[in-house]
C-alpha cells in the first residue's frame, strides 16, 4: 500500500480534490510543492509516494510486461484513492489529476482507462502508456473534461508523436484537450504552463 501525503484543505472542508502524482526519482513532497504555484487553495491535496521514487522501472513506452508488476500496482494505488473519494461522497467532476513526467503519464493513463467527467487532468510532460499506441485499452466518456498536456517539442523522455496520438484519442473520447508544445528541450514545468492551467482549469 503506497504512502499518501496530504496537504491543502481538510477533506471534510473541501469540495474539490487534486491527486498529484510525482515523477521518477521524485517524491510526494516535491509534487505537493506545486501548491505554491497552482491555484489549489480550495482543494484537498493527495499525493501518493512511489516505492523507491519510481512508479515503474522502464520507459512508459517499454514493453508492458517489463514494467510489471509495478505499473499495475501504480494504477491500483490511484484507483484505490479515487474509490475512497467516491465513498466519501465526492463525484468525478470534483476530482482533478495533476502529474509531472512519469506522474503525468500515469495521470493520463488512469483517467483515459476510466474516462468520466473529471474536474480536470493536467499532464506536465506525458502521454498514454505502452510500447504500441493501443486505443482498445480505453473506455468511457470524458464529457467535456478539460485536459492539458504541456511539453518540449523534443523532450528526451516523451516523443511529440506520442503526445499528439494521446491528445487525439482523448479528444475523441469527449475531452477538451489543450496542448502547449515548446521549442526548448527542457524536461520541466514552465511558467507559461502554470499560467494557462491556473487561468483555464483551476480558476
GIFENKA-V53322 format. One line per field, one symbol per residue. psi: psi as a letter, one per 20 degrees, with the letter a starting at -180 (. if undefined). Layout:
psi=???
//
This chain:
psi=pqpoqqabqqhhiqjqppoporrpjarghghhiiiihqmjhjqpppoqpqpjjphqhaqijrpghhjqjgghhghhgggggghhhghijqrhijpqppqpdhhggggggghhilprnrhqpoonnrrqqqgqonhiiqqapiljpppppqrqhlqihoqhhhggggggghghjjqopppopqirkqnrpqhhgggggghigj.
//
